[in-house]
Amino acid sequence: MRPPHRTLNRQQVHRSASRFLQDHLPLHDYKRSVTAAMLWAVLLVTAAEVSSLHATCQWLDGLPAEETLRQAVYASLPDYAELQRRLNRALAGRLPKALCRRRQRLALDLTLIPYHGEPFRDPAEVYRSKAKDGTSHFHAYATAYVVHKGERFTVALLPVPRGGSLAAVVKGLLRQSRTVAVKPALVLLDRGFYAVDVIRYLQAARLPFLMPVKLTGRKADHSKGPSGTRVFAAVKRSGWFEHTVVSGARTARVAICVACRNYRGQWRRHGRQALVYACWGVAGRSCDWVRETYRRRFGIESSYRQMNQVRGRTSTRRPELRLLYVGLALVLRNEWVWLHWEVLSTPRRGGRLIRQERLRLRALSRWLRQVIEEDFGTITETTAERKPCSLLPFD
């Protein structure tokens, strides 16, 4: 017997998202004319349009003054630490229960959002890194995510201060993951985490890990030959090696996996490719297993790309609002993944079939915007200096 026909509409999506956000990130009525529902409507349109609060006020009708809304948002925001806790609770609120039944492969990464201003209170608010988009100053955020049956869920968000140690970032993300009962079986890290402190912490915590090695030393075409970790990149065949990572007086011993393959015209390239990984706790695995396992970590880059599709823009110096926009984008993305998992997937023997074509992330943001526009209306006229009747053609 065929199942009854069911549909998911934009009103249901908006109601689900707005209620979930208010439950986990409660905003307060600023005054009689500025309610919490209005604030969420403004923030959701700002995220859906990838625009600013100013642009949203120029688009939605029936809103109070822009400065009033801005002060209402600031008044509803808790302090920075409490906001971070609430955002992490919101991320955990849309995780499948199956994630807690067994240990998961946990991917950690750092995203940098360019910043062209001065710190608001503390110089540690602004992270320094290699120049990108015309600046070397950023607001940095670290995230942890898991892949469950092909679906990527963000489980932890951690702002990264300037001068903070990478080991503290890894420790904070793993602690937050354990708080929501997601226990790591294997930690997959970005090349930026290749440091003695991070390696020693993970080894002390007895957590297996994989990460690319930073290639340092002389290149293979140097007259004296390669040196440092570039020696591994010059290896002609896949294999396992031992290496000691040194930083001052501190050292850490790791296994090095070199996975070699031919490009075979991929990305219009030919010749040999040597991928060098630092590993621990994965003894007995093949080099192909290491390469394929780490390749799946690149899904976190897609998560950041999708986050930027629903992240509001702002020029404010206040780190609380910047954190809110990043956290709101990640929560909306988790909401989208959760809808696919719980509502839109097709039940079948062997596991659910995820149907991404049924609702794209851009379509979800468009639905949210349309519902709010119907509730508030849009501004359809503006001030003119001359009578348009004599200048514009009419039928």
Buried (B, 14 or more C-beta within 10 A) or exposed (E): EEEEEEEBEBEBBBEBBBEBBBEBBEBEBBEEEBBBEBBBBBBBBBBBBBBBBBBBBBBBEEBBEBEBBBEBBEBBBEEBEEBBEBBBBBBBBBBBEEBEEEEBBBBBBBBBBBBEEEBBEEEEBBBEBEEEEEBBBBBBBBBBBBBBEBBBBBBBBBBBBBEBEBBBBBBBBBEBBEBBEBBBEBBBBBEBBBBBBBBBBBBEEEBBBBBBBBBEEBEEEEEEEBEBBBBBBEBEEBEBEEBEBEEEEEEBEBBBBBBBBEEEEEEEEEEEBBBBBBBBBBEEBEBEEBBEBBEEBEBBEEBBEBBBBBBBBBEBBBBBBBBBBBBBBBBBBBBBBBBBBEBBBEEEEEEBEBEEEBBEBEBBBBBBBBBBBEEBEEEEEEEEEEEEEEEEEEE
